[in-house]
Amino acid sequence: MEERVGPKTVLVVDDESNIRMALQFLMEEEGYAVRCAADGDEAVEEIKKSPPDVVLLDVKMPKRSGYEVCQAVRSDPNLDQVRILVVSALCQHIAVEKATAMGADGYLTKPFSTADVVDKVRTLAGRSN
């Protein structure tokens, strides 16, 4: 995969518009180029069309769950550079283990600290500040 010029990209995937908007605003404030998707099918389509550096991914969504999105991304060798951070209200240990097993690179529980989201995304995108 060739090195892209310009800001790192983040895809925010959540079926709740208020969370999508909040994460989009937060990531744009940090200098990322941000795209959004409202369900799992749209997420997979966006990822395959133009792979982002990091995906902020909810688990419980219509059409395709976050777990299924993880699985679809990880089964495509052309997407191995895409980093996935699950951001979910599911805080049970089993949910974290399942997300990791499906290929997530990290997991944050809602409600989340904006500082934690920024730190995780910076780490996954390979940026430090």
Rosetta blueprint (number, residue, H / E / L):
1 M L
2 E L
3 E L
4 R L
5 V L
6 G L
7 P L
8 K L
9 T E
10 V E
11 L E
12 V E
13 V E
14 D L
15 D L
16 E L
17 S H
18 N H
19 I H
20 R H
21 M H
22 A H
23 L H
24 Q H
25 F H
26 L H
27 M H
28 E H
29 E H
30 E L
31 G L
32 Y L
33 A E
34 V E
35 R E
36 C E
37 A E
38 A L
39 D L
40 G H
41 D H
42 E H
43 A H
44 V H
45 E H
46 E H
47 I H
48 K H
49 K H
50 S L
51 P L
52 P L
53 D L
54 V E
55 V E
56 L E
57 L E
58 D L
59 V L
60 K L
61 M L
62 P L
63 K L
64 R L
65 S L
66 G H
67 Y H
68 E H
69 V H
70 C H
71 Q H
72 A H
73 V H
74 R H
75 S L
76 D L
77 P H
78 N H
79 L H
80 D L
81 Q L
82 V L
83 R E
84 I E
85 L E
86 V E
87 V E
88 S E
89 A L
90 L L
91 C L
92 Q L
93 H H
94 I H
95 A H
96 V H
97 E H
98 K H
99 A H
100 T H
101 A H
102 M L
103 G L
104 A L
105 D L
106 G E
107 Y E
108 L E
109 T E
110 K L
111 P L
112 F L
113 S L
114 T H
115 A H
116 D H
117 V H
118 V H
119 D H
120 K H
121 V H
122 R H
123 T H
124 L H
125 A H
126 G L
127 R L
128 S L
129 N L
